[in-house]
Amino acid sequence: MRKAVLVTGASSGVGLALCKRLLVEDHELHLCLACRNRSKAEAVCEALLASHPLAEVSIVQVDVSNLQSVFRASEELKQRFQRLDYVYLNAGIMPNPQLNIKALFSGLFSRKVIHMFSTAEGLLTQEDQITADGLQEVFETNVFGHFILIQELAPLLCHSDSPSQLIWTSSRNARKSNFCLEDIQHSRGQEPYSSSKYAVDLLSVAVNRNFNSRGLYSSVVCPGTMVTNMTCGILPPFVWTLLMPIIWLVWLFHQKPESLNPLTKYLSATTGFGSNYVMTQKMDLDEDTAEKFYQNLLELEKHVRATIQKRNHQS
């Protein structure tokens, strides 16, 4: 039986590279591209099938910053699939990143230069927006939309006889100092991307706590510094090429989900000679905070669902 894999944000960047590598690892996968832009997804689908004719590649259109779109896509997926073996929760945004030039030049001549470029700590601020759902855009796109997707797809993911796995794209920019339980959407801060990625780490831990007994496991990965549409908004491509190599991470695809430490983040890295390897890093969080955050999301889910139902009834 083919393994069924869903990848959000699959039409470019990390998601596209991941899809290509997954098909190299298993050329008979059923790979479902979850993308916002259908025309781009169709072009990617055609290219993947041309290079891997034995695979099955399909598309579901979804915008994780729009809950109506998430609900529609979830229903479509439940009609198409009996189960999903892997879900790569990769779609994300970093809107209008502003580079702190003073911090950049200060860091270049300090002992923390490598840390600065690998985590972007202190370098970036962003201007967030409000979505049609009344939520902060970065939070809804990077965290809450995926949370709702998981809740909706639970019937496809929870099979105790054969575990399924969620794999979240996090970041080394996930900073505890930028996250607050009293402001989970980071509406009062200037680093929503960092906050959202720390929230992803928390959510992964909470999913394991609440879903492992039902056969669903969750892990967090960091693909390393890569040249994507997101990073090119900060510095030109040639600068990134000089700073760091491009790294792909599919190592978790070959691991048994139940054997992985839920408090560990898996980071893709490359030696000076170009060999890829996987590093592990203990996440800077505790399970109680993760559970409180999860309960906050459940409360927000109730509120948002009620608001959407009221709006649909009025229209």
C-alpha positions as CSV (number, residue, x, y, z in Angstrom):
1,M,0.0,0.0,0.0
2,R,1.3,3.5,-0.9
3,K,2.3,5.8,1.9
4,A,0.2,8.9,1.9
5,V,2.0,12.2,2.6
6,L,0.5,15.7,2.8
7,V,2.8,18.7,2.5
8,T,1.6,22.2,3.1
9,G,3.3,25.0,1.3
10,A,4.5,22.5,-1.3
11,S,4.8,24.8,-4.4
12,S,8.1,26.6,-3.5
13,G,11.0,26.8,-1.1
14,V,11.4,24.2,1.6
15,G,8.1,22.5,0.7
16,L,9.0,22.0,-2.9
17,A,12.5,20.7,-2.1
18,L,11.0,18.4,0.4
19,C,8.6,16.9,-2.1
20,K,11.4,16.3,-4.6
21,R,13.5,14.5,-1.9
22,L,10.6,12.5,-0.6
23,L,9.9,11.1,-4.1
24,V,13.6,10.2,-4.4
25,E,13.4,8.3,-1.1
26,D,10.1,6.5,-2.1
27,H,9.1,6.9,-5.7
28,E,5.8,5.2,-5.2
29,L,4.4,7.6,-2.6
30,H,1.0,9.2,-2.9
31,L,2.1,12.8,-2.4
32,C,-0.6,15.4,-1.8
33,L,0.5,19.1,-2.4
34,A,-1.5,21.4,-0.1
35,C,-1.0,24.8,-1.7
36,R,-2.7,28.2,-1.8
37,N,-2.0,28.9,-5.5
38,R,-3.6,26.1,-7.6
39,S,-1.9,27.1,-10.9
40,K,1.6,26.9,-9.2
41,A,0.6,23.6,-7.6
42,E,-0.4,22.2,-11.0
43,A,2.9,23.1,-12.6
44,V,4.8,21.5,-9.7
45,C,2.6,18.4,-9.9
46,E,3.3,18.0,-13.6
47,A,7.0,18.4,-13.1
48,L,7.1,15.9,-10.2
49,L,5.2,13.3,-12.2
50,A,7.4,13.8,-15.2
51,S,10.5,12.9,-13.1
52,H,8.7,10.2,-11.0
53,P,6.1,8.5,-13.1
54,L,5.4,5.7,-10.6
55,A,4.3,8.2,-7.9
56,E,0.8,9.5,-7.4
57,V,0.8,13.2,-6.9
58,S,-2.4,15.1,-6.2
59,I,-3.4,18.7,-5.1
60,V,-5.6,20.2,-2.5
61,Q,-6.1,23.9,-2.5
62,V,-5.8,25.4,1.0
63,D,-4.9,28.8,2.5
64,V,-3.9,28.2,6.1
65,S,-4.5,31.9,6.8
66,N,-8.2,31.5,6.0
67,L,-10.1,29.0,8.2
68,Q,-13.0,28.6,5.7
69,S,-10.3,27.4,3.2
70,V,-8.9,25.0,5.9
71,F,-12.4,23.6,6.6
72,R,-13.1,23.0,2.9
73,A,-9.7,21.4,2.2
74,S,-10.1,19.1,5.3
75,E,-13.5,17.9,4.0
76,E,-12.0,17.2,0.6
77,L,-9.1,15.3,2.1
78,K,-11.4,13.2,4.2
79,Q,-13.3,12.2,1.1
80,R,-10.1,11.3,-0.8
81,F,-8.1,9.4,1.9
82,Q,-8.7,6.7,4.4
83,R,-5.5,7.7,6.3
84,L,-2.5,10.0,6.1
85,D,0.9,8.5,7.1
86,Y,2.8,11.8,7.3
87,V,1.8,15.4,7.3
88,Y,4.5,18.0,6.8
89,L,3.3,21.3,8.3
90,N,5.5,23.6,6.4
91,A,3.5,26.6,5.1
92,G,4.5,29.8,6.7
93,I,5.2,33.5,6.3
94,M,7.5,36.2,7.5
95,P,5.8,39.5,6.3
96,N,7.8,42.6,5.5
97,P,11.0,41.7,7.4
98,Q,13.0,44.7,8.4
99,L,16.7,44.2,8.9
100,N,18.3,46.0,11.9
101,I,21.4,47.3,10.2
102,K,23.0,48.5,13.5
103,A,22.5,45.1,15.1
104,L,23.9,43.4,11.9
105,F,27.2,45.3,11.8
106,S,27.5,45.1,15.6
107,G,27.1,41.3,15.4
108,L,29.6,41.0,12.5
109,F,32.4,42.0,14.8
110,S,31.4,40.0,17.8
111,R,31.9,36.4,19.0
112,K,28.2,35.8,18.3
113,V,28.3,36.2,14.6
114,I,27.6,32.6,13.7
115,H,24.7,32.5,16.3
116,M,23.4,35.7,14.9
117,F,23.1,34.4,11.3
118,S,21.8,30.9,12.3
119,T,19.0,32.3,14.5
120,A,18.5,35.9,13.3
121,E,18.2,36.9,16.9
122,G,17.9,40.6,17.2
123,L,18.2,41.1,13.5
124,L,14.6,41.1,12.2
125,T,11.3,42.8,13.0
126,Q,8.1,42.4,11.1
127,E,4.9,44.3,10.5
128,D,1.9,41.9,11.1
129,Q,-1.6,42.3,9.7
130,I,-5.1,41.1,10.7
131,T,-6.8,38.3,8.6
132,A,-10.4,38.0,7.5
133,D,-10.8,35.8,10.6
134,G,-9.8,38.6,12.9
135,L,-6.5,37.0,13.8
136,Q,-2.9,38.1,13.5
137,E,-1.7,36.9,10.1
138,V,1.6,35.3,11.1
139,F,0.0,33.4,14.0
140,E,-2.9,32.1,11.9
141,T,-0.7,31.1,9.0
142,N,2.2,29.6,10.9
143,V,0.3,28.1,13.8
144,F,-3.5,28.3,14.1
145,G,-4.4,27.3,10.6
146,H,-2.3,24.1,10.9
147,F,-3.8,23.5,14.4
148,I,-7.3,23.5,12.9
149,L,-6.1,21.3,10.0
150,I,-4.9,18.7,12.5
151,Q,-8.1,18.8,14.5
152,E,-10.1,18.3,11.3
153,L,-7.9,15.5,10.0
154,A,-7.8,13.5,13.2
155,P,-9.9,10.7,11.7
156,L,-7.2,10.2,9.1
157,L,-4.3,10.5,11.5
158,C,-5.3,8.6,14.6
159,H,-4.8,4.9,14.1
160,S,-3.3,3.1,17.1
161,D,-2.4,0.0,15.0
162,S,-0.1,2.0,12.6
163,P,1.2,5.4,13.8
164,S,1.0,8.6,11.8
165,Q,3.4,11.5,12.1
166,L,3.3,15.3,12.0
167,I,6.5,17.0,11.1
168,W,6.5,20.8,11.7
169,T,8.9,23.2,10.1
170,S,10.3,25.3,12.9
171,S,13.3,27.6,13.1
172,R,16.4,28.4,15.1
173,N,14.7,31.8,15.4
174,A,12.1,30.3,17.7
175,R,12.8,32.3,20.9
176,K,11.2,31.8,24.2
177,S,11.7,35.5,25.0
178,N,9.4,36.4,22.1
179,F,6.5,34.3,23.2
180,C,3.9,35.1,25.9
181,L,0.9,32.9,27.0
182,E,-1.0,36.1,27.6
183,D,-0.5,37.2,24.0
184,I,-0.2,34.0,22.0
185,Q,-0.8,35.9,18.7
186,H,2.1,38.3,19.5
187,S,-0.2,41.3,18.7
188,R,1.8,43.5,21.0
189,G,5.2,42.5,19.8
190,Q,7.5,43.1,16.8
191,E,8.8,39.6,16.2
192,P,5.7,37.6,15.3
193,Y,7.7,35.1,13.2
194,S,10.0,34.1,16.1
195,S,6.9,33.9,18.5
196,S,5.0,31.7,16.0
197,K,7.9,29.3,15.6
198,Y,8.2,29.0,19.4
199,A,4.5,28.3,19.5
200,V,5.0,25.6,16.9
201,D,7.5,23.9,19.2
202,L,5.0,24.1,22.1
203,L,2.2,22.8,20.0
204,S,4.2,19.8,18.9
205,V,4.9,18.8,22.5
206,A,1.2,19.3,23.4
207,V,0.1,17.1,20.4
208,N,2.3,14.3,21.6
209,R,0.9,14.6,25.1
210,N,-2.7,14.5,23.9
211,F,-2.5,12.2,20.8
212,N,0.3,9.6,21.3
213,S,-2.2,7.2,22.9
214,R,-4.3,7.5,19.7
215,G,-1.4,6.7,17.4
216,L,-0.4,10.2,16.3
217,Y,3.2,11.5,16.9
218,S,4.7,14.9,16.3
219,S,8.2,16.2,15.7
220,V,9.8,19.5,15.0
221,V,12.6,20.2,12.5
222,C,14.7,23.1,11.4
223,P,15.9,22.9,7.8
224,G,18.8,25.3,8.3
225,T,19.5,28.5,6.6
226,M,18.2,28.3,3.0
227,V,17.7,30.5,0.0
228,T,13.9,30.9,-0.4
229,N,11.4,33.6,-1.2
230,M,11.3,34.4,2.5
231,T,15.0,34.8,3.1
232,C,15.5,36.7,-0.2
233,G,13.3,39.4,1.3
234,I,15.9,40.1,3.9
235,L,19.2,39.8,2.0
236,P,20.1,39.2,-1.7
237,P,20.5,35.6,-2.8
238,F,24.2,35.9,-3.4
239,V,24.8,36.9,0.3
240,W,22.9,33.8,1.6
241,T,24.9,31.7,-0.9
242,L,28.1,33.0,0.7
243,L,26.8,32.6,4.3
244,M,25.4,29.1,4.3
245,P,24.9,26.1,2.0
246,I,21.4,24.9,1.0
247,I,20.3,21.9,3.1
248,W,17.4,19.4,2.8
249,L,16.0,17.4,5.6
250,V,14.2,14.1,5.1
251,W,15.8,12.1,7.8
252,L,12.6,11.9,9.9
253,F,10.9,10.1,7.0
254,H,12.9,7.0,7.9
255,Q,12.4,7.1,11.7
256,K,9.8,5.3,13.7
257,P,7.7,8.2,15.2
258,E,7.2,6.5,18.6
259,S,11.1,6.3,19.0
260,L,11.6,10.1,18.7
261,N,12.0,12.3,21.7
262,P,9.1,14.8,21.8
263,L,11.2,17.5,23.5
264,T,13.9,17.4,20.8
265,K,14.2,19.6,17.7
266,Y,16.0,18.0,14.7
267,L,18.2,20.4,12.8
268,S,19.7,19.9,9.3
269,A,23.3,20.8,9.1
270,T,26.3,20.5,6.7
271,T,30.0,20.0,7.4
272,G,32.7,22.2,5.8
273,F,33.2,19.4,3.2
274,G,29.5,19.5,2.1
275,S,28.3,16.3,3.9
276,N,24.8,16.6,5.4
277,Y,23.9,15.4,8.9
278,V,21.2,15.8,11.5
279,M,21.8,17.6,14.8
280,T,19.5,17.4,17.8
281,Q,18.7,20.3,20.2
282,K,16.6,20.2,23.4
283,M,13.8,22.6,23.1
284,D,13.7,25.5,25.6
285,L,10.3,24.8,27.0
286,D,8.3,22.8,29.5
287,E,5.3,20.5,29.1
288,D,3.1,22.5,31.4
289,T,3.5,25.6,29.3
290,A,2.9,23.5,26.2
291,E,-0.4,22.1,27.6
292,K,-1.6,25.6,28.7
293,F,-0.9,26.9,25.2
294,Y,-2.8,23.9,23.7
295,Q,-5.8,24.7,26.0
296,N,-5.6,28.3,24.9
297,L,-5.8,27.2,21.2
298,L,-8.8,25.0,22.0
299,E,-10.6,28.0,23.5
300,L,-9.7,30.2,20.6
301,E,-11.0,27.4,18.2
302,K,-14.4,27.5,20.0
303,H,-14.6,31.2,19.7
304,V,-13.5,31.3,16.0
305,R,-15.9,28.5,15.0
306,A,-18.8,30.3,16.7
307,T,-17.9,33.6,15.0
308,I,-17.7,31.9,11.6
309,Q,-21.0,30.1,12.1
310,K,-22.7,33.4,13.1
311,R,-21.3,35.2,10.1
312,N,-22.4,32.4,7.7
313,H,-25.9,32.4,9.3
314,Q,-26.2,36.2,8.8
315,S,-25.1,36.0,5.1
